[in-house]
Amino acid sequence: MYANPQIEQMSRKDMENLQLARLNKTLKWALEKSRFYQEKLSDAESAELESLKDIQRLPLTNFAELLKKPKLEFLTMPMSSVLRISLQHHPMEVAKLYSNGDIAHNVEMMTRILVAGDVNQTSVAGLLGDLSDSRLLDVHYALELLGAASVPLGTDFHRAVALMELSQLDTLITTPQLAMQLIIQTQTMGKDIGEYPLQRIFCLNEALLNPLRRHLEERTGARVYDLFSSVELGTAAMLFSCAADFGVHVQEDYFYPEIIEFGSERIIEDSSKMGELVVTTLGAEAMPLIRYRTGQAVMRVESACPCGRTLLRIITPFGRS
């Protein structure tokens, strides 16, 4: 099933036209409103891009720059227009500010992810973690949009287990580390988490590869869906897996992906070669990022996905992603 078939099954030509239009809008907005990009792009050719490949003439952005610069230098609007503020550690403090549009985009993308994982209005989903994490708030709103029951479990594991038993959760959204703590907690209480009606776990990961995935699936009997949820990007919804379970789809209408050679800025066109994933936000309003180096090693998957989605797929060469 698809939450937004118009986007998820869009032709390659139409997607590229949409990306180019949104890319030019993002560049114009950043140059007009962001102090950081006004300085960073001052020596770059700032004329409207004629093709997606023209993005290569723009400089890359990295994590060190996000830490070095004052947090509000990336902001493109007055604080009166900001709807949400989040501060997380990765491992240093990273601030993300969101407009109403940013939140709406994140919820839209998260809705697609949940539907791809067979979540529907009959589902009961638990959110294990601190709701000061903006990404969990997006999941909460997406669940309500779908009509699914949302159960905030918090970080008190005794309370979380009690809520699991009361609500009969079939879906869990959390980090791999918190999921493991929950398993340990149920075990210390003399319970077997494998006997709960849990069908799926959405793991919020800071990397494409989740080393705990197989262990979580074996212990719970649930299917694990991995979400790349880097705090710098301000969303858990950039990438998602489908029923085919080979690689992850990129939400290309909101993120323009590139793969570059390690240690250089050269674009990799050959799908058989591994490189670093670079992304440009195509819908971010409050804090857009242009050509951000994620540090993630990926390769393209050129074959059509059996699920019917035409969104680009990527894999990490270090294991199933």
N, C-alpha and C positions, 0 to 999 in steps of 0.2 A: 504494500500500500504506500501511497505518497501523500504527504501533507500539502505539497504545492507542486503538482505535476507539471504546470506550465514552466517552472524553473528547473525542476529535477529531471525533466525529459526534454529540455530545450536543445535545439540544434546547435552544433558547434559554431556556425556562422552567426546565429542570433546571439549566442552567449558572448562571443567576442565583440560584437557590436555594443552589447549592453556594458561589457567591461570597459571598453574604450570610452564610452560616454561617462560612466561613473568615475573612471580614472581621471579624466580631464576635469571633472567637477571637483574631485578630491584635491587635485593639485592647485586649482584656482583658489579653493577654500583655504588650504594650508598656507599658500603664499600671501593671502590677504589677512589671515587671522592668527596664525601660529608664529610666535616670536622665534621659536626654535627653527622652524623651516624657512622663515624669512632669511635667517642667517645662513642656514645650511645650503639652501638652494640659490644663494645670491650669485654664485659663479656659474650656475648651471643654466642651460638654455631653458627658459621658462615658457616658451611659446607653446600653444596647444599641441599635444601629441597627435600625429597623423595616423599612427598605427601603434599597436600594443608593444611592438619591438622597440619603439622609440623610448620606452621607459629605461632602457639600458644606459641612456646618457645621464640619468639622475644618480646621485650618490647613494650609497647604502647607509642604513641606520643600524646601530648595534646596541646591545644591552648596556655597555659601559656608558654610552651617551645618555641613556635614560637615567642612570644613577648619578652621573656627574652634573647634569643640568638641574636647575631648580624645577621642581615638579610642575609648577604652573606655567612654565615656558612652553609646554606642549598644548596648553589649553587654548581653544579658539573662540571662546565666548565668555561673557561675564558670569560670575558665580551665581547671579540671579537666574541664569538660564540653565544651571546645572540641577539635575533631578536626583542624582545619587552620587555619593563619594565612597570609594572603597580603598582601604590601605591593607596590603598584604605583604608577606615576607617571601623573598625568592632569590637568595636567602636574605638579601637586603630589602628594605622597605620600598615597595612599588605602589604608587598612587594611581588610581584610575578614576576619572570623573566621567559621568554619563549624562547625555541629554535625554529627553523623552524619546527622541528618534532612535538613539543608541539602544535603549532598553527594548523598544519595540522590535528592532532588528534582531537582537539577541534572542528574544522570545520566539520570533518567527523561525530562526534557525534551529533553536532547541526543539521546537515542535516537530520539525522534520526528523530530527534525530530520534525522538521518542516514538514517532510513528514507524520509522524504519526498524525499531526494536520491538514492534508489535504492542506498544502501549496504546490503550484506547480508553473509552469512557467507563469501562468496567474494571479498569486496573486500580490497584491500591499501591501507591508508591511512597516509600519512606525516604526522607532526606536526612542522612546521618552526617552531622557536622555543624559548625557554627554558622548561623545565618547572616553573620556579618560578612561572610564570603559572598560577594555579589553574584558569583556564578550560580550558587544554590538558589538565590532569589529568582534568577531567570528560569531555572528548572521548575520552581514552584509555580510561577505564572504560566509557564507552558503547560504544566499538568492541569491547571485550572481551565486553561483555554480548551484543552481536549476534553474536559469534563471528567478527568480522572481524579480520584481521591488523593490528596496530598497530606502526608503525615510528617510534620517536623519532629525528628527524633532527638535533636540536640546532640550533646556530647556526654551526657550521663548514661552510661551503658546499661545500668540496672533499669533505668526508665525506658531506654530504647528497647530492651528485650520485652518489657511489659507491654509497650505499645505494639511491638511486632505480634505478640500473642493476641492482643485485643483486636487489632485491625486485620490480622491475617494477610500481611504484606505479600504481594507477588513481585514487587519491583523495589530495588534499592539503588539510591544514587548517593555516592560517597567517594572518598579517595581509597586507593588500595590499602593504605596503612590503617585507616579507620575500619575498613571491612575486616581486616585481620584481627584488630582488637575486639570487634564484635564477636567474631568466631571464638576467640579465646574466652571472652566473657561468658558466652553461652555454655562453653565447656566447663568453666569453673562453677557454673550454677547447676551442673549435672544435666545439661540439655544438649541435644544434637541439632545444630543448625540445619543439617541436611534433612531433618524431618519437618521443617517449616515449608510452607507452600511457595517459597521463593523461586521465581522462574528466570529472572534477569537482574544483572547488576551493571549499572553504568558507572564506570570508574573514571574519576577526574584525575588525569595524569599530567605531570609537568614534562613528560617526554612521550614520544610516540610509542615506545616499547614499555609494556607493563610486565615486569619480571614476576609478579605475583599472580598473573592471570590463570595459569594452569592450576596452581594450588587453590585459588579461590573457587574455580569451577569444580575441582575434585571434592573440596570440603563442603560446598553448598549444594551441588547438583544444579546450579543455575548457570545460564549462559552469561558470559562477561562481555560487555561492549566497552571498548576503550575510547575515551575522549581526550584529545590533546587540549589541555586547558591552561596554557601558559598565562600567568597573571599579566604579563606585558600586553597581551592582546585583548584583555578585558572580557573574554568570553570562553565558555567551554564548548562552543559550538562550531568552531572553524572546520573540523574534520569529523566524519562519522562513518561507522561501518554499517553494512547492510546485510541482508540474508546470505549473500554470496560469501561473506566473511573472507575476502581476499583483498587486502589493502583497505584504505579508507578514502571516502569521497571528500573532495574539497568543496566547500560552499562558495562556488566561484562567482556568484553574483555579489558577494560581500567581501571576498578576498581574492586578489590576483596573485597566483603563485608563480614563482620562478625557481629553477634549480641551478645553482652556480657551482663552479669547481671550488674545492676546498683551498683556502689560501689565496684565492684570486677572485676577480669579479667576472670571469668569463662564464657566459650562459652555456649550460649543457643541453643540447638538443637531442642527443642519442639516449633513447629510453633504457638502454642496457647499462648506462653509466650512473654511478651513485654520485650525489652531490649534496650541498646544503640547501635546505628549503628557505626561500626568501618570500615574504608576503607583503602586499600592500593592501591596506584596508580600503574598501570601495564604498562603505556606507557610514563609517565612523564620523560623527559630527564634533564631539567635544575634544577628542584627542586622536586625530588620525595619525597613522604610521605609514611611512613611505619606504618601501624596499627594506623591510626589517629582517635582519638575519636571525633566524630562529635557533640556529645551532643544531637543527635536526637533520640527520643523514637520511635521504630518501631517494627513491627511483620512481619513474613514471610507470604506470601500467597502461599500455596502449590498447589492449583488447577491450571489446565492449563488455560491460558488466551484465551478468545474467539477470540482475534485478531490474534491468530496464532503464536505470538512471544513466544519463549522459554526462553527469558531472565527472571531472577528472578524478582518477584514482591514483594514489601513491602508496608505496610500501616502504617499510624500513628494512634494509638488508640484514639487520641483526635479529630477525625473528618475526613471527606473525604479529602484525600491527593491528 
